[in-house]
Amino acid sequence: MAVTQCTADGVAPQDGVEVAVGYGRAFTKGQQVWSQNFDTCAVAVMIDLATGDGSVYHLCPDQYQHGNGLNKDCNGEPKEEAGGATDRLHLNDIWTKFLEQRGANCYCMICGPLTPASGVLLTNRRFTFETHSGFTSIMYDSGSRKLTLYSGRAVAT
């Protein structure tokens, strides 16, 4: 099993490891990872299929939507992301490093509201992008390999 994705109302529980905007956090099988403040950002879950260990990334649009560089929009014009931080990497570079460290038996699922420009991400059966909008926080449970996208709407009682 790779990663399953589902949606839920409410906000992600703030249990486990937090991922900052524009960055990633490693996890070991059994840990939970969460992040918040998604608007035009995407989430990427990368796992080693043999061990269940991996990383979760909270990606700004300049890290996945285009290849024009950090802190630029899809037209190449200046647009500050993640407080203007320049020590972040593009998703393609993050994935390449992940594969170099762990080998080919890996999987990456990306969910984001903005479809990347044509040809920017080289998707295949082990590197997938799904367009999802309206989520404000996420929780990844590495034990069940389940990514939940939370809407921020009140939970019906």
N, C-alpha and C positions, 0 to 999 in steps of 0.2 A: 504494500500500500504506500502511495506517495503522500499527498496531503489532501484532505477534504476541506471544503470551504462551506460555511453557512452564514446566515445573517440572523440578527436578533435586535430587538428594541433595547433601549437602555444604554448604559455605558459599560465599558469593559471593567471587570474587577481589577483593582490595582494590586494584584498578588503576583509575586515572582519578580522577574527582572524587567526594568523599564528600558525602552529604547528611545533615545532622544531623536528629535527631528533632524533628518539629514544623515543619520548614522545607523550603525547596526550593533547588535549584541549577540555574542555566541551563547549557545545553550547546550546542555547535555540532556539526553533522553530522560524524560520525567519532569523537566522544569517547565514552568509557564513563563511566557514573555508577553508584555503588554505595551501599548503606546496609545497616545491620544493626540488631539489637535490635527486630525486629517481634514483637509479641504480639497486641495488639488494634489495632495501627496498620494503616493502608492505605498503598498506594503509588499515586501518580498520575503518569502520563506525559502531558505536553502537548506536542504538536508542531505546527509550521507545516508543512503538507503540501507546500508549494512548495519550501521550503529544507531541511527536515529538522532545523532548529534547534528548540530548545524548552527545557523544564524538567522536572525530576523532583522530586516532593514526597514526603516521609515524613510522613504525616498522622496525628495523634493522633485518637482517637474524637470529641473535641469539635470537630474540624475537618471531619468528614464524616458522622457518625452521626446527628446531631440539629442543631437550630437554636437551642438554649437558651443559647448563649454559650460562651466559652472557660472552661476550668477548671470545667466543670459536667458532670454525667452526664445521661443521657437523661431523667431525672425532674426536672432543674433543680437538683439538689442539688450542693453543692461537691464537686469531684473534681479534684485537681491533675494536670495533664498537662504534659509537657515542662518539668519543674522549676517550674511555675507561671507560665511566660512568658506575657505578655499582648500581645506584639508580633506574634503569629501571626495569620493570617487564616483564615476559613472557606473551604472548597473553592469554594463558589459565588462568593465575592469574588475568589479567586485566578483562577478561570476567566474571570470578567468582565474583570479587568485584562489577562489574557493575550490575550483577543480584542481588546480596545481597542488593545493595542500591535501586534498582528500581523494583524488583519483576520479575516474569517470563514472562510478556508480553513485551519482548524485542527481538531485531533482530540485528545480526551482519553480515556485508558483508566485506570480506577481499579480496583484489586484490593485487597480487604480481607476480613477474617474476619467483620466485623459488618455485617449488612445495614442500610443507613440507614433511619430512620423514614420512613414513607410521606409523599411529597411534599417531602421535604427536598432531594433532588437532582433536578433536572429533566433526566432522561436523555433522549437522543435518539440518532440514528445517529452523531453526532460527539462525544457525551459519554456514555460507557458505564461501568457499574459491574458488576464480576463478583465474586461471593462466592468467596473462596479462603481456606482456613484451613491452618495448619500450616507456614507459611513463616516463616523467621527472618531471612533476608537477601535482598537483591535485587541484580541487575546489569541495567542497561539499556545496550545497545549501539546507539548512535544511527546507526552506519553501516548495520547490518542492520535497524534498528527492531525489535529483539527484546528483550523484557522476560523475564528468567528469575527465577522465584521459587525460592529454595533452602530445603530442608527442615531443614537442620542435622544430619540423620542422616548417619552414616558412609557414605562411598561404597563400594559393593560392589567387591571386588577379584577 
